[in-house]
């Protein structure tokens, strides 16, 4: 069982196109089924949609050449990073060429004094941080998966550090982009602020490859904190955990990371990661700063937690302990899906103002408890963003229908609280109707931008909205 994708006509490749492609890229053109399937399936429940060919590119100049060839032949182009997107964002539902940027993995410059760097789109976030470590710097955006920086920019990713360091929207200073007509543009310079014309950088961040192919990214960096301390704290109630986070934010405590995992998610994590945490709603914290500053944060959060029914803090201060803790959190999706053997995962997310977060999570948990389908709640509660992960029986089509209904109610609940249908997954295939519910006529303006920049609808067609 898998969900249907958006209906869109596949465009057959014109005669001689593959020969022209091979003349440019040689053995880096792949048409075998295994490679096409690798680039035509999702991490989650969406039906596979195979490209006609996969091309591995190594430079912006090669992307320009590929795009010009595809534009002349009117062949769709879909950029592909690490394939970790959740909403079917990189599925080539109209066929065409999947452009794999994973070999564009060079860290081009690091400007230590300016706290920025420029990387190619295929650089992985873990690779970048390993490179930066000896310079005393780090890149904080951490969506969990070891995603490519280009993919993170395309989906406006965030993750566990967003409560303190922001999202990819705040982290990006400039982009190098190949447009649908084959132009190679830079959206801005390295200056920390600019009032020079339209903010093209923000236009492309989160555009999911529908307006251009991001080939280089200039990023803000941060100094590695002098002291880092992580902790796990179980709570008697889900509401007590959420209230602790909201109160900490309102008091201005600069939490570096704060994640919530409900009782079912903790059960799944214990099974998957071979841990023995209490199977209660739990907060994962991380504190950054000087030793004295971290100690003060810990004291204040500890007092809030105790007042809200929190248990004892379990500390992870050594790097290897923190790595084990956050590895368990990052693998929570796989832990949740594998609550049932052979299950298919469905992941969704919403984001609401933090004053409505406790209410939204509580109502969602009650909705989930009314279903027999295993589902967990987890998320980046410091910025009002949480996820639901369903573990679906692939041989029970009625479960897909039930989950779709629960997801619609979740999105409607978030929008009624002046929230958004997705905090970080993007729209892709799965939330196109929700986008219209959220922004109404503004979606028509998005369509106008898409038509202006990509009039033949060749760049990742069928994503975000249908033209």
Phi and psi in degrees as a GROMACS rama.xvg file:
@    title "Ramachandran Plot"
@    xaxis  label "Phi"
@    yaxis  label "Psi"
@TYPE xy
-151.281  153.412  UNK-2
-72.8235  146.68  UNK-3
-68.6748  154.353  UNK-4
-97.4997  173.462  UNK-5
-62.5743  134.245  UNK-6
-69.7359  126.016  UNK-7
-155.38  141.643  UNK-8
-69.8847  132.338  UNK-9
-81.0155  138.967  UNK-10
-104.442  115.717  UNK-11
-63.6799  143.938  UNK-12
-67.2913  136.486  UNK-13
-69.4651  154.497  UNK-14
-58.1503  136.342  UNK-15
83.8668  -7.39152  UNK-16
-64.0094  -45.9911  UNK-17
-63.9891  -33.2989  UNK-18
-64.7307  -42.7212  UNK-19
-64.1198  -38.9898  UNK-20
-64.1518  -44.2951  UNK-21
-66.3795  -31.7354  UNK-22
-63.8051  -31.736  UNK-23
-83.2249  -39.3729  UNK-24
-120.613  -4.18605  UNK-25
55.9604  -127.577  UNK-26
-73.076  -4.85222  UNK-27
-84.779  4.46018  UNK-28
-97.0054  125.568  UNK-29
-122.987  130.113  UNK-30
-123.812  4.3255  UNK-31
-68.9092  151.208  UNK-32
-63.7195  -38.5215  UNK-33
-61.955  -46.2879  UNK-34
-66.8974  -39.5421  UNK-35
-65.4854  -38.2407  UNK-36
-66.5819  -38.7753  UNK-37
-57.8789  -34.343  UNK-38
-97.4473  5.67119  UNK-39
-124.894  19.0744  UNK-40
-133.034  160.644  UNK-41
-108.242  163.018  UNK-42
-64.6074  -22.6139  UNK-43
-117.652  -140.823  UNK-44
-90.7299  0.109355  UNK-45
-72.4559  146.346  UNK-46
-65.1109  142.186  UNK-47
-60.6116  148.292  UNK-48
-143.766  104.886  UNK-49
-84.6214  139.663  UNK-50
-72.4725  166.232  UNK-51
-78.4189  -28.0926  UNK-52
-155.032  154.491  UNK-53
-119.148  132.081  UNK-54
-124.514  129.784  UNK-55
-95.3351  118.885  UNK-56
-104.603  157.525  UNK-57
-128.13  -2.40273  UNK-58
-158.071  161.402  UNK-59
-60.329  -38.6544  UNK-60
-61.1528  -37.6041  UNK-61
-67.9229  -36.862  UNK-62
-63.6768  -41.212  UNK-63
-58.9661  -47.3864  UNK-64
-61.735  -41.4512  UNK-65
-64.5062  -46.689  UNK-66
-62.6642  -41.9189  UNK-67
-62.5093  -39.6248  UNK-68
-64.664  -45.6579  UNK-69
-67.5547  -37.811  UNK-70
-64.5694  -41.8628  UNK-71
-64.6175  -34.4724  UNK-72
-93.7195  -2.08762  UNK-73
55.8534  48.1527  UNK-74
-103.569  129.494  UNK-75
-61.0618  150.395  UNK-76
-129.81  127.536  UNK-77
-127.909  114.6  UNK-78
-71.0632  145.869  UNK-79
-136.172  128.801  UNK-80
-104.747  -93.6634  UNK-81
-109.46  -7.04442  UNK-82
75.4047  25.0241  UNK-83
-98.107  5.23832  UNK-84
-66.8217  154.565  UNK-85
-100.636  -32.3828  UNK-86
-101.298  29.9931  UNK-87
68.3134  25.1402  UNK-88
-60.0021  -32.7878  UNK-89
-108.524  14.6272  UNK-90
-75.9746  126.385  UNK-91
-82.9495  74.2337  UNK-92
-70.4837  -14.6434  UNK-93
-104.135  13.3  UNK-94
74.0058  -147.272  UNK-95
86.8494  -148.907  UNK-96
-110.578  126.803  UNK-97
-89.9926  118.948  UNK-98
-96.947  103.915  UNK-99
-86.4051  118.841  UNK-100
-98.9242  11.344  UNK-101
-66.0755  -22.9177  UNK-102
-86.2208  -4.66648  UNK-103
-89.6668  72.946  UNK-104
-121.308  34.7521  UNK-105
-94.7752  136.703  UNK-106
-88.446  108.053  UNK-107
-79.1015  -47.4421  UNK-108
-148.319  148.337  UNK-109
-128.046  119.971  UNK-110
-104.33  90.9966  UNK-111
-60.319  -43.7668  UNK-112
-65.9863  -32.1578  UNK-113
-91.1072  -6.01231  UNK-114
56.279  51.3214  UNK-115
-149.911  167.443  UNK-116
-150.996  161.658  UNK-117
-124.584  130.225  UNK-118
-132.393  156.832  UNK-119
-75.9287  160.586  UNK-120
-63.9713  -26.4282  UNK-121
-85.901  0.265596  UNK-122
-65.1378  133.48  UNK-123
-86.8098  150.948  UNK-124
-63.6579  -37.2624  UNK-125
-67.7556  -38.8929  UNK-126
-58.6083  -44.6608  UNK-127
-63.1054  -44.3441  UNK-128
-69.2955  -32.6737  UNK-129
-62.9218  -40.0088  UNK-130
-66.4689  -36.2854  UNK-131
-82.8936  -20.1469  UNK-132
-55.4233  -46.8074  UNK-133
-70.2377  -11.7382  UNK-134
-91.6354  -1.60807  UNK-135
76.3271  21.8505  UNK-136
-121.633  161.438  UNK-137
-153.565  158.091  UNK-138
-104.816  117.909  UNK-139
-86.6259  -15.1587  UNK-140
-71.3972  123.551  UNK-141
-137.473  88.5761  UNK-142
-77.2761  -0.00817258  UNK-143
104.679  -64.5591  UNK-144
-68.3443  153.174  UNK-145
-82.1895  67.4451  UNK-146
-76.5127  165.174  UNK-147
-81.0049  152.639  UNK-148
-65.4344  -37.0644  UNK-149
-62.9539  -42.767  UNK-150
-65.0783  -38.4082  UNK-151
-64.7487  -37.9304  UNK-152
-66.8491  -41.3091  UNK-153
-65.3597  -31.1479  UNK-154
-104.373  5.6672  UNK-155
53.9965  51.2703  UNK-156
-65.9057  161.282  UNK-157
-139.261  -110.592  UNK-158
122.284  -157.444  UNK-159
-69.2119  -25.3921  UNK-160
-93.9353  2.51837  UNK-161
-64.1401  -28.3404  UNK-162
-60.8789  -30.2847  UNK-163
-105.933  -40.6069  UNK-164
-103.853  -2.7979  UNK-165
84.4077  -168.158  UNK-166
-112.937  -174.638  UNK-167
-60.3212  -27.6224  UNK-168
-58.6938  -42.4573  UNK-169
-81.9211  -23.4719  UNK-170
-82.9452  -18.2225  UNK-171
-97.6406  127.064  UNK-172
-92.9136  -35.7824  UNK-173
-159.853  155.891  UNK-174
-131.985  149.795  UNK-175
-109.189  127.037  UNK-176
-134.802  139.548  UNK-177
-99.404  123.057  UNK-178
-85.74  166.933  UNK-179
-61.4218  -20.365  UNK-180
-97.305  11.2688  UNK-181
87.1626  15.2626  UNK-182
-84.5182  148.691  UNK-183
-107.743  107.632  UNK-184
-121.48  154.975  UNK-185
-112.017  135.048  UNK-186
-83.9383  -20.1882  UNK-187
-170.901  -179.845  UNK-188
-100.374  -169.997  UNK-189
-85.1703  -3.96939  UNK-190
-57.5663  145.403  UNK-191
-70.9039  -18.5578  UNK-192
-148.948  158.441  UNK-193
-159.423  145.304  UNK-194
-117.947  27.3284  UNK-195
-90.3503  91.3618  UNK-196
73.6914  -164.896  UNK-197
-63.7801  149.391  UNK-198
-85.8431  79.7603  UNK-199
-67.0076  -28.3463  UNK-200
-57.3612  -48.8229  UNK-201
-69.3146  -25.1967  UNK-202
-63.9956  -42.1375  UNK-203
-82.295  -27.3906  UNK-204
-67.8934  118.444  UNK-205
90.517  4.23561  UNK-206
-83.3575  -2.36799  UNK-207
57.7997  33.2675  UNK-208
74.4348  11.8963  UNK-209
-87.6745  -17.1956  UNK-210
-115.084  -17.925  UNK-211
-179.631  166.271  UNK-212
-105.13  115.851  UNK-213
-75.8409  125.223  UNK-214
-113.488  -26.4274  UNK-215
-140.365  147.942  UNK-216
-135.056  131.51  UNK-217
-102.765  124.805  UNK-218
-119.143  146.913  UNK-219
-75.0337  141.814  UNK-220
-119.182  168.11  UNK-221
-136.189  153.563  UNK-222
-72.9795  140.935  UNK-223
-63.86  127.887  UNK-224
-60.4196  149.325  UNK-225
-63.8409  -39.0239  UNK-226
-130.964  138.023  UNK-227
-133.823  130.083  UNK-228
-136.323  135.449  UNK-229
-121.251  151.321  UNK-230
-151.749  156.175  UNK-231
-121.505  133.851  UNK-232
-137.089  119.278  UNK-233
-82.4431  154.859  UNK-234
-129.131  150.242  UNK-235
-67.0574  -34.4124  UNK-236
-133.708  154.834  UNK-237
-64.2573  -39.5781  UNK-238
-62.6585  -37.4867  UNK-239
-64.1063  -38.2347  UNK-240
-65.5067  -46.8982  UNK-241
-65.162  -41.3921  UNK-242
-60.9396  -36.922  UNK-243
-60.2408  -43.8307  UNK-244
-67.1182  -48.2038  UNK-245
-59.5723  -43.9612  UNK-246
-65.3096  -37.9798  UNK-247
-63.9938  -42.5481  UNK-248
-64.6098  -43.8628  UNK-249
-64.759  -28.4734  UNK-250
-81.9605  -5.60844  UNK-251
80.9622  18.7446  UNK-252
-71.7337  121.834  UNK-253
-81.4276  67.7952  UNK-254
-57.7086  131.713  UNK-255
-78.6839  -45.6978  UNK-256
-140.314  143.113  UNK-257
-152.42  117.263  UNK-258
-120.761  141.537  UNK-259
-108.372  137.601  UNK-260
-131.164  122.098  UNK-261
-75.071  177.361  UNK-262
-59.7992  -41.949  UNK-263
-67.2473  -37.4953  UNK-264
-65.4006  -37.3278  UNK-265
-66.1356  -36.6372  UNK-266
-61.8542  -43.4593  UNK-267
-64.9657  -42.1681  UNK-268
-62.6882  -43.6662  UNK-269
-59.2057  -43.1112  UNK-270
-66.3825  -46.6082  UNK-271
-72.424  -44.146  UNK-272
-99.1744  5.9039  UNK-273
56.6652  50.9329  UNK-274
-114.507  174.095  UNK-275
-135.685  39.2068  UNK-276
-69.5624  153.765  UNK-277
-57.9146  137.743  UNK-278
-88.8069  66.0976  UNK-279
-127.853  163.303  UNK-280
-54.6558  130.786  UNK-281
-135.579  143.623  UNK-282
-107.094  133.973  UNK-283
-102.628  121.554  UNK-284
-112.803  153.626  UNK-285
-142.883  137.089  UNK-286
-119.825  134.92  UNK-287
-122.63  147.854  UNK-288
149.508  -159.92  UNK-289
-75.0048  162.071  UNK-290
-53.8793  -43.4501  UNK-291
-67.7872  -39.7423  UNK-292
-65.1197  -43.5553  UNK-293
-62.5889  -42.0849  UNK-294
-61.17  -38.1089  UNK-295
-68.7626  -41.2812  UNK-296
-60.4326  -44.468  UNK-297
-60.7819  -43.5545  UNK-298
-62.3134  -46.7811  UNK-299
-65.8142  -44.2349  UNK-300
-66.978  -37.7082  UNK-301
-59.6825  -40.2138  UNK-302
-66.0178  -41.9363  UNK-303
-63.9043  -43.7385  UNK-304
-61.4084  -45.0034  UNK-305
-60.9919  -39.1059  UNK-306
-69.797  -19.5769  UNK-307
-108.296  20.3823  UNK-308
85.5714  20.9586  UNK-309
-79.1876  150.168  UNK-310
-91.7696  -159.685  UNK-311
-70.8951  143.52  UNK-312
-79.386  134.083  UNK-313
-105.271  118.589  UNK-314
-93.7858  147.044  UNK-315
-133.899  92.7771  UNK-316
-99.6304  -28.5831  UNK-317
-78.5658  148.035  UNK-318
-54.1134  -40.747  UNK-319
-67.342  -32.7294  UNK-320
-69.2352  -43.0572  UNK-321
-63.8079  -39.245  UNK-322
-61.5062  -41.7763  UNK-323
-64.1734  -41.8369  UNK-324
-62.1703  -50.4999  UNK-325
-75.5789  -25.2514  UNK-326
-62.8737  -41.6393  UNK-327
-62.0268  -41.2219  UNK-328
-66.0522  -42.6378  UNK-329
-67.1167  -26.0096  UNK-330
-94.4147  12.5773  UNK-331
-62.1697  -34.1553  UNK-332
-60.5153  -48.7733  UNK-333
-65.9179  -34.911  UNK-334
-62.4984  -43.1489  UNK-335
-67.4466  -45.0859  UNK-336
-60.5696  -38.6521  UNK-337
-85.4456  16.5096  UNK-338
-61.9293  -22.9146  UNK-339
-126.212  133.468  UNK-340
-64.5234  132.092  UNK-341
74.0023  17.2853  UNK-342
-78.2574  163.246  UNK-343
-108.651  139.621  UNK-344
-91.7162  142.706  UNK-345
-128.375  117.531  UNK-346
-116.798  138.418  UNK-347
-139.665  160.799  UNK-348
-147.951  152.949  UNK-349
-137.205  168.982  UNK-350
-142.857  135.011  UNK-351
-132.38  161.454  UNK-352
-55.6147  140.601  UNK-353
-61.8742  -23.6314  UNK-354
-67.3748  -19.1669  UNK-355
-106.095  2.57469  UNK-356
-64.3618  -47.3802  UNK-357
-58.6499  -42.8039  UNK-358
-64.446  -44.323  UNK-359
-65.349  -43.9503  UNK-360
-66.0158  -42.4535  UNK-361
-63.2783  -43.7851  UNK-362
-65.8776  -36.4802  UNK-363
-67.1592  -41.947  UNK-364
-63.0128  -39.0469  UNK-365
-63.0158  -38.8174  UNK-366
-63.3522  -43.742  UNK-367
-66.0057  -37.2616  UNK-368
-66.6518  -19.3412  UNK-369
-83.1911  0.350569  UNK-370
-113.866  152.776  UNK-371
-87.1222  -4.91733  UNK-372
-81.6625  123.836  UNK-373
-60.0633  133.174  UNK-374
-151.186  141.858  UNK-375
-120.2  157.605  UNK-376
-117.699  133.123  UNK-377
-153.579  162.795  UNK-378
166.34  177.923  UNK-379
-94.8448  72.8157  UNK-380
-65.6151  -16.0938  UNK-381
-63.4204  -24.1453  UNK-382
-117.995  17.5304  UNK-383
81.979  11.1588  UNK-384
-104.378  127.924  UNK-385
-140.516  161.346  UNK-386
-119.718  153.842  UNK-387
-123.108  131.222  UNK-388
-118.579  120.469  UNK-389
-99.405  144.548  UNK-390
-110.416  104.393  UNK-391
-105.267  138.457  UNK-392
-73.1232  117.141  UNK-393
-67.1439  -10.6363  UNK-394
-104.9  15.5476  UNK-395
-128.885  85.3182  UNK-396
-56.5481  -28.6741  UNK-397
-66.2532  -23.3749  UNK-398
-67.9997  -37.0579  UNK-399
-60.0815  -43.3687  UNK-400
-64.3076  -40.3331  UNK-401
-66.3427  -41.5238  UNK-402
-67.1623  -39.0082  UNK-403
-58.7378  -40.8777  UNK-404
-66.9861  -42.3713  UNK-405
-63.1479  -41.1323  UNK-406
-63.9552  -40.8096  UNK-407
-61.1708  -40.9054  UNK-408
-66.6144  -38.378  UNK-409
-61.4566  -47.4148  UNK-410
-63.7157  -44.4605  UNK-411
-60.1685  -39.0352  UNK-412
-62.3551  -45.5832  UNK-413
-65.1074  -43.1087  UNK-414
-65.5579  -36.2086  UNK-415
-64.3497  -22.1651  UNK-416
-95.6776  14.7712  UNK-417
64.7849  34.6312  UNK-418
-100.829  -161.446  UNK-419
-127.575  154.547  UNK-420
-74.2395  -14.8252  UNK-421
-154.693  126.784  UNK-422
-85.4264  -28.8036  UNK-423
-155.593  -12.5111  UNK-424
-75.4541  -25.2834  UNK-425
87.9545  179.177  UNK-426
-91.245  -49.9374  UNK-427
52.0818  -127.445  UNK-428
-95.5269  -29.3413  UNK-429
-82.3941  -22.5056  UNK-430
-125.945  32.3147  UNK-431
-68.3125  -41.4721  UNK-432
-65.9437  -38.2969  UNK-433
-64.7605  -34.1358  UNK-434
-62.3422  -41.6306  UNK-435
-65.5905  -41.8856  UNK-436
-59.5023  -36.3319  UNK-437
-78.1135  -43.4767  UNK-438
-116.95  -8.97378  UNK-439
56.8369  -124.861  UNK-440
-64.8734  -18.3815  UNK-441
-61.9509  -26.9896  UNK-442
-66.7924  -33.8333  UNK-443
-63.1487  -35.5984  UNK-444
-66.9053  -37.1809  UNK-445
-61.0147  -41.5222  UNK-446
-61.6055  -38.2478  UNK-447
-63.3375  -40.9828  UNK-448
-64.266  -44.8974  UNK-449
-59.0051  -46.8203  UNK-450
-63.9553  -35.997  UNK-451
-68.3569  -40.1097  UNK-452
-89.6603  -27.4772  UNK-453
-138.474  67.8059  UNK-454
-62.3222  -24.3268  UNK-455
-92.9671  2.83576  UNK-456
53.8261  52.3615  UNK-457
-97.427  -21.8709  UNK-458
-92.9499  111.246  UNK-459
43.9614  57.9906  UNK-460
-63.4895  147.019  UNK-461
86.1549  2.61001  UNK-462
-100.885  151.649  UNK-463
71.7459  -51.4808  UNK-464
-157.131  160.954  UNK-465
-91.9811  134.43  UNK-466
